[in-house]
Amino acid sequence: MASSNDWSREASISLQHINSTSTSHTPPPPPAHPAPHTTEAAFPPASHLRAPTLDSISQHPSSRTLRPPSADEPWLHHHHEEASKRSDSDGFEFEGRRARPRVQPGGANFGTYYDLRPLLVRRHILMISLSGTIGVGILISSGQIIKLTGSGGALLSYFLTGFIIHCVMSSLGEMVSLIPEAGALMEYPTRFIDGALGWTIAGSYWFAYAMGVCTLTTSTAILVKGWETDVGQGWIITAILVVVILINVFGVRVFGEIEYVFGFMKVILLVGLTILMLAINRGAGPKGRVIGIDNWKAPYRFPPNFGGIANPAMTPHLPATIGGTLGQFLSVWKGMTIAAFAYIGVEIVAVTASEAKYPRDDLPRATRRIFWLTFSLYVSAVFFVSLNVPYTDAGLLNLYDQRPTTGNLSPFVIAIKNAGIDVLPGFINAALLFASWSTTNSSVFVASRTLYGMATKLDPAEYRYLSILGRTTRKGVPMTAIFASCIFAPLAYLQCGGKDPQELLSVFSQVETVACLIVWMCQCLAFIRFYNGLQSPSAPHDRLSNDYPYRSAFQPWTAYFGFTGCFLLILFNGFDVFLFQPFVGSNFLAAYLAVIVFAAVYALLKCVRRAPLVARSQMDYSVHRENFDRRRAKRDVGRVRGFLSWVFG
């Protein structure tokens, strides 16, 4: 059995360069070409206030030990003692509480910064992403897609959009498996394309999820309102936000366990609804009607024109009906843009990279499974509910329907009511409320980690106050980033003043969707550059070697397809704004505001920074976190337990 000193040596972090004046330990210079997969972070002198670079990384075995603080470093004594004592439940010394001194004591000292704690394992990562994905997008908006595209068009919309997301996740998963860094979605465009683009993407992604806190809080309050309760909307919104913030400030271990339960319950919910739809289709319920494939036959498979048969009664409306193949194609294309909202959240795997305990083992598996699990659940649920609810059903949402999005508009609830089952609709409404609220919880987590990742890239000497957002508590909670990410949440109170909540929800949801599509598109572009850099003879990694953590299939064509698909969805997501009359400015802004702001911010940063694009020789594949190569211990478990571990981590 290893001694405590051995454990301490294995889990301690490299701090040789914190004080350039210390002579108690002089590490050897780094080699000219670092070996892949063995990079350990060594921090620069305290006078160097920026993130460590490749030149500051030491490959010497002594970089795994924690140098005792010298007499000139009294502020490190407390951390050194704690880092030598703490151990986690798996027998590893825990390095997640390490300090990141950014400012010397005295003067304008903002205190000691602490890193996020790497406590998330595969099951947490998978379920956090799943809980942040499954929500009103599939449970309610799927009815709007059925209304717009028919039963066949709805399945095609989710399938085609899912294929584009698969291309994005394959590209992103390979990068995050090799470089598991904080602020990963910002890190990859910065390293492989352009620093200004990286900052713009990070800002867009943070904005999307910070606005998502408002959007999902609004939709959750609307769902509660559907029960005609006497409780005021202001109290409901306050309760939602308080509970969500409390869960996030308890720490990543508590958050991970709660999200694991939430994600598991959502899987059970979707599987249960799918089985229920199949039972109703075969005659379950008091009415006992066997529907079969009637709603998949020619009259119901696709609508006769764009927008369904309800266009003449809509405001705005089409001046002339677009029928035939063109009308059906436009219906499916619009359905794809709506379906993209349901897939938002699958990329959360990359956000958890800096808090993953075993990134080399867990991130590749979680990346693959989150997509396939989400895709299979969505496609099966949409297929079976479309068997029972035709697009002509009056209960479904139209394209510009202004009815409040309550649970009664869910196609699953409509199918249950049509079957004559009186008890289940109330239960399904409660499940919809839970799904919407738990997705709000994930949005706060993602927004705060994104903002934290941005703040850690700032120079505290130059951005004295903004760098506070890069602080965490001793338990690794980015408290200031959590509260700053709730900045748009008070907009949910606008519905208390008589403002139409459905209009706000529609605008916010579309802006969030387009912003995430932009982020996905840029990740595919970053992977193309990432892939091209690895083709260089001097590349630090061999993509074909057995040591390479995850190699996605059919690259780089997969990334090209993901980039093109996202680009087309962004460009034509608001084509209907120009077809319907009268022209509604709010609908145009909802479709293209995110694009306009993204282009303006990138152009501004590009003018300010005036930095060229990253050359292939300057691409950085190094990792600046500790124990990123730590592996899971192999254990002999039974078949059942092994299968459950394979599925859920």
RAURFEN-V318691 format. One record per residue. N is the residue number from 1. RES is the residue in one small letter. PHI is phi in whole degrees, -180 to 180 (none if undefined). PSI is psi in whole degrees, -180 to 180 (none if undefined). Layout:
# RAURFEN-V318691
n = (N N)
res = (RES RES)
phi = (PHI PHI)
psi = (PSI PSI)
This chain:
# RAURFEN-V318691
n = (1 2 3 4 5 6 7 8 9 10 11 12 13 14 15 16 17 18 19 20 21 22 23 24 25 26 27 28 29 30 31 32 33 34 35 36 37 38 39 40 41 42 43 44 45 46 47 48 49 50 51 52 53 54 55 56 57 58 59 60 61 62 63 64 65 66 67 68 69 70 71 72 73 74 75 76 77 78 79 80 81 82 83 84 85 86 87 88 89 90 91 92 93 94 95 96 97 98 99 100 101 102 103 104 105 106 107 108 109 110 111 112 113 114 115 116 117 118 119 120 121 122 123 124 125 126 127 128 129 130 131 132 133 134 135 136 137 138 139 140 141 142 143 144 145 146 147 148 149 150 151 152 153 154 155 156 157 158 159 160 161 162 163 164 165 166 167 168 169 170 171 172 173 174 175 176 177 178 179 180 181 182 183 184 185 186 187 188 189 190 191 192 193 194 195 196 197 198 199 200 201 202 203 204 205 206 207 208 209 210 211 212 213 214 215 216 217 218 219 220 221 222 223 224 225 226 227 228 229 230 231 232 233 234 235 236 237 238 239 240 241 242 243 244 245 246 247 248 249 250 251 252 253 254 255 256 257 258 259 260 261 262 263 264 265 266 267 268 269 270 271 272 273 274 275 276 277 278 279 280 281 282 283 284 285 286 287 288 289 290 291 292 293 294 295 296 297 298 299 300 301 302 303 304 305 306 307 308 309 310 311 312 313 314 315 316 317 318 319 320 321 322 323 324 325 326 327 328 329 330 331 332 333 334 335 336 337 338 339 340 341 342 343 344 345 346 347 348 349 350 351 352 353 354 355 356 357 358 359 360 361 362 363 364 365 366 367 368 369 370 371 372 373 374 375 376 377 378 379 380 381 382 383 384 385 386 387 388 389 390 391 392 393 394 395 396 397 398 399 400 401 402 403 404 405 406 407 408 409 410 411 412 413 414 415 416 417 418 419 420 421 422 423 424 425 426 427 428 429 430 431 432 433 434 435 436 437 438 439 440 441 442 443 444 445 446 447 448 449 450 451 452 453 454 455 456 457 458 459 460 461 462 463 464 465 466 467 468 469 470 471 472 473 474 475 476 477 478 479 480 481 482 483 484 485 486 487 488 489 490 491 492 493 494 495 496 497 498 499 500 501 502 503 504 505 506 507 508 509 510 511 512 513 514 515 516 517 518 519 520 521 522 523 524 525 526 527 528 529 530 531 532 533 534 535 536 537 538 539 540 541 542 543 544 545 546 547 548 549 550 551 552 553 554 555 556 557 558 559 560 561 562 563 564 565 566 567 568 569 570 571 572 573 574 575 576 577 578 579 580 581 582 583 584 585 586 587 588 589 590 591 592 593 594 595 596 597 598 599 600 601 602 603 604 605 606 607 608 609 610 611 612 613 614 615 616 617 618 619 620 621 622 623 624 625 626 627 628 629 630 631 632 633 634 635 636 637 638 639 640 641 642 643 644 645 646 647 648 649)
res = (m a s s n d w s r e a s i s l q h i n s t s t s h t p p p p p a h p a p h t t e a a f p p a s h l r a p t l d s i s q h p s s r t l r p p s a d e p w l h h h h e e a s k r s d s d g f e f e g r r a r p r v q p g g a n f g t y y d l r p l l v r r h i l m i s l s g t i g v g i l i s s g q i i k l t g s g g a l l s y f l t g f i i h c v m s s l g e m v s l i p e a g a l m e y p t r f i d g a l g w t i a g s y w f a y a m g v c t l t t s t a i l v k g w e t d v g q g w i i t a i l v v v i l i n v f g v r v f g e i e y v f g f m k v i l l v g l t i l m l a i n r g a g p k g r v i g i d n w k a p y r f p p n f g g i a n p a m t p h l p a t i g g t l g q f l s v w k g m t i a a f a y i g v e i v a v t a s e a k y p r d d l p r a t r r i f w l t f s l y v s a v f f v s l n v p y t d a g l l n l y d q r p t t g n l s p f v i a i k n a g i d v l p g f i n a a l l f a s w s t t n s s v f v a s r t l y g m a t k l d p a e y r y l s i l g r t t r k g v p m t a i f a s c i f a p l a y l q c g g k d p q e l l s v f s q v e t v a c l i v w m c q c l a f i r f y n g l q s p s a p h d r l s n d y p y r s a f q p w t a y f g f t g c f l l i l f n g f d v f l f q p f v g s n f l a a y l a v i v f a a v y a l l k c v r r a p l v a r s q m d y s v h r e n f d r r r a k r d v g r v r g f l s w v f g)
phi = (none -71 -75 -64 -67 -64 -61 -64 -65 -71 -106 -75 -114 -84 -132 -62 -96 -67 -123 -68 -88 -76 -117 -70 -152 -119 -72 -70 -66 -70 -70 -67 -128 -61 -75 -65 71 -120 -71 -116 -76 -125 -84 -74 -56 -61 -73 -91 -96 -108 -63 -63 -109 -62 -70 -93 -95 -103 -103 -67 -58 -69 -70 -84 -101 -98 -66 -59 -66 -84 -66 -85 -127 -66 -72 -97 -62 -62 -68 -62 -66 -70 -66 -83 -99 -73 -144 -95 -70 -96 87 -93 -66 -98 -98 -69 -98 -68 -90 -119 -62 -108 -130 -64 -58 94 68 -84 -87 -99 91 -93 -95 -119 -83 -64 -97 -79 -119 -88 -105 -57 -64 -66 -60 -64 -77 -63 -65 -67 -65 -79 -100 -74 -166 -67 -60 -97 -82 -122 -64 -61 -66 -66 -68 -62 -62 -80 -116 83 -67 -68 -67 -65 -63 -66 -63 -68 -69 -67 -63 -62 -67 -64 -65 -60 -63 -65 -69 -63 -69 -66 -63 -68 -68 -71 -72 -87 -129 -82 -115 -66 65 -59 -66 -89 -65 -69 -62 -66 -76 -115 -124 -165 -63 -64 -66 -60 -67 -66 -64 -61 -64 -66 -67 -62 -61 -61 -82 -66 -70 -63 -60 -67 -61 -73 -64 -63 -66 -66 -65 -65 -63 -66 -62 -64 -87 56 -82 -83 -72 -66 -62 -62 -68 -64 -62 -62 -63 -61 -68 -63 -65 -63 -66 -61 -62 -73 -84 -74 114 -71 -66 -65 -60 -62 -68 -65 -67 -62 -65 -61 -62 -63 -66 -69 -62 -61 -62 -68 -64 -63 -66 -64 -64 -64 -63 -65 -65 -64 -63 -94 106 -68 110 -58 -75 65 -85 -89 -86 65 -107 -58 -80 -110 -81 -49 -67 -112 -66 -137 -71 -73 -151 -68 91 79 -79 -93 -56 -60 -93 -88 -132 -74 -138 -79 -67 -143 -68 -100 -107 71 -64 -63 -63 -69 -64 -63 -63 -66 -63 -65 -63 -66 -67 -73 -65 -60 -62 -71 -90 -62 125 -65 -82 -62 -52 -68 -68 -83 -58 -73 -112 -80 -77 -125 -61 -66 -87 -89 -66 -61 -66 -63 -63 -68 -73 -64 -70 -66 -68 -64 -62 -67 -65 -66 -64 -67 -65 -66 -62 -74 -74 -71 -67 -105 -123 -78 -69 -83 -64 -69 -79 -78 -74 -81 -64 -116 -69 -104 -69 -58 -80 -93 -63 -67 -91 -69 -63 -68 -67 -62 -63 -67 -66 -64 -82 84 -88 -92 -86 -69 -55 -65 -66 -66 -62 -65 -66 -64 -62 -63 -63 -67 -66 -67 -68 -60 -59 -68 -64 -63 -61 -65 -63 -68 -69 -67 -65 -61 -61 -66 -67 -69 -86 -86 -87 -59 -71 -94 -116 -62 -89 -65 -67 -62 -65 -91 -83 -132 -75 -64 -92 80 -99 -78 -60 -66 -68 -64 -70 -67 -76 -96 -65 -91 -58 -61 -63 -64 -74 -61 -68 -72 -95 96 -69 -64 -68 -67 -65 -61 -62 -65 -67 -62 -64 -71 -63 -63 -62 -65 -61 -70 -62 -63 -63 -61 -60 -70 -67 -65 -64 -63 -67 -59 -68 -57 -65 -63 -65 -73 -80 -71 -61 -93 -63 -74 -131 -104 -66 -95 -78 -73 -82 -68 -65 -156 -119 -75 -84 57 -88 -90 -65 -61 -67 -62 -67 -62 -62 -65 -61 -65 -61 -68 -64 -67 -66 -111 -69 -114 -61 -68 -62 -87 -93 -82 -125 -74 -69 -110 -63 -64 -69 -66 -64 -61 -81 -128 -63 -62 -66 -63 -66 -60 -64 -68 -66 -65 -63 -64 -65 -66 -69 -74 -77 51 -99 -74 -65 -70 -76 -60 -70 -101 -66 -109 -109 -78 -121 -110 -132 -86 54 -71 -98 -66 -109 -69 -77 -74 -129 -91 -120 -70 -66 -64 -66 -66 -66 -63 -68 -66 -80 -112 94)
psi = (139 143 168 -32 -36 -45 -42 -40 -37 -30 -5 167 162 122 27 -32 11 -38 108 -16 -11 135 9 -21 124 104 152 157 152 152 162 -35 99 143 141 147 6 13 125 143 132 128 146 171 154 -24 -19 108 11 171 151 147 177 -31 -21 7 129 139 -4 143 -26 -12 -9 -7 156 112 129 142 144 178 -22 1 59 -25 -10 -8 -45 -44 -39 -41 -43 -38 -26 -17 -36 144 150 -178 -14 7 4 142 139 119 0 -11 17 150 149 80 121 -27 133 146 147 157 -134 60 125 13 -175 137 142 149 166 155 123 86 -4 129 -177 -44 -36 -48 -44 -46 -29 -45 -42 -42 -33 -9 -51 120 -144 -20 -38 -33 -26 -50 -21 -31 -37 -37 -40 -42 -38 -39 -9 177 -46 -40 -34 -46 -40 -38 -48 -35 -49 -43 -40 -35 -39 -43 -35 -42 -41 -47 -33 -43 -46 -39 -37 -41 -43 -25 -32 -35 80 86 158 142 43 -41 -22 -34 -43 -47 -34 -42 -32 -12 -71 137 -39 -38 -39 -44 -38 -41 -44 -43 -40 -42 -43 -43 -41 -45 -31 -40 -30 -30 -43 -45 -48 -32 -41 -47 -36 -42 -35 -40 -39 -39 -28 -18 1 47 157 -8 133 151 -34 -42 -38 -46 -42 -44 -41 -48 -40 -46 -42 -45 -41 -43 -38 -31 -7 -15 161 -28 -48 -45 -44 -42 -41 -44 -30 -44 -44 -48 -41 -40 -35 -36 -46 -39 -50 -40 -43 -41 -38 -45 -39 -40 -38 -41 -42 -39 -30 13 10 149 165 -34 -29 26 127 113 -41 -135 25 -40 2 7 172 -45 -24 -10 -42 144 160 -18 171 130 1 -177 -5 5 -45 -25 -1 155 110 169 165 131 -29 138 133 102 -170 -158 -38 -44 -40 -37 -44 -36 -46 -39 -44 -36 -34 -40 -34 -38 -28 -32 -34 -25 -7 125 -19 -25 1 -21 -42 -32 -31 0 -42 -14 11 133 -39 72 -36 -35 -42 -37 -43 -44 -45 -37 -45 -44 -34 -39 -52 -34 -46 -45 -46 -39 -44 -50 -43 -42 -44 -40 -48 -32 -31 -20 -27 -21 111 161 -13 -3 129 -17 -14 153 137 178 -44 38 133 11 143 138 78 172 -22 -16 -3 134 -27 -42 -40 -44 -39 -43 -40 -27 -5 16 117 -21 -41 -33 -39 -39 -42 -38 -40 -39 -38 -40 -44 -43 -43 -42 -43 -30 -34 -40 -43 -34 -40 -42 -50 -45 -42 -41 -34 -45 -39 -45 -37 -42 -33 -15 -7 153 114 -27 -32 -37 73 -43 -37 -30 -15 -28 -14 7 152 164 178 -20 8 24 119 77 -47 -36 -34 -49 -36 -29 -10 19 -31 -6 -38 -16 -22 -23 -8 -30 -18 -21 15 -3 137 112 -30 -37 -44 -44 -42 -44 -49 -41 -42 -38 -43 -41 -47 -40 -41 -36 -38 -44 -45 -43 -44 -30 -38 -41 -40 -38 -38 -44 -41 -46 -45 -36 -35 -14 -10 142 -27 10 142 -12 146 113 -21 -1 161 -19 -11 127 -40 126 108 156 152 36 150 7 -31 -44 -38 -43 -42 -42 -47 -43 -46 -40 -45 -38 -39 -46 -40 19 -23 29 -31 -20 -33 -11 -38 148 144 162 127 116 -37 -35 -36 -44 -39 -35 -34 4 -43 -38 -45 -46 -42 -47 -40 -44 -42 -42 -40 -47 -36 -38 -37 -47 -37 38 140 170 153 125 159 -36 -16 2 135 117 12 164 130 36 157 151 33 -15 6 134 157 147 133 129 144 108 165 172 -46 -48 -36 -38 -44 -37 -36 -36 -48 2 none)
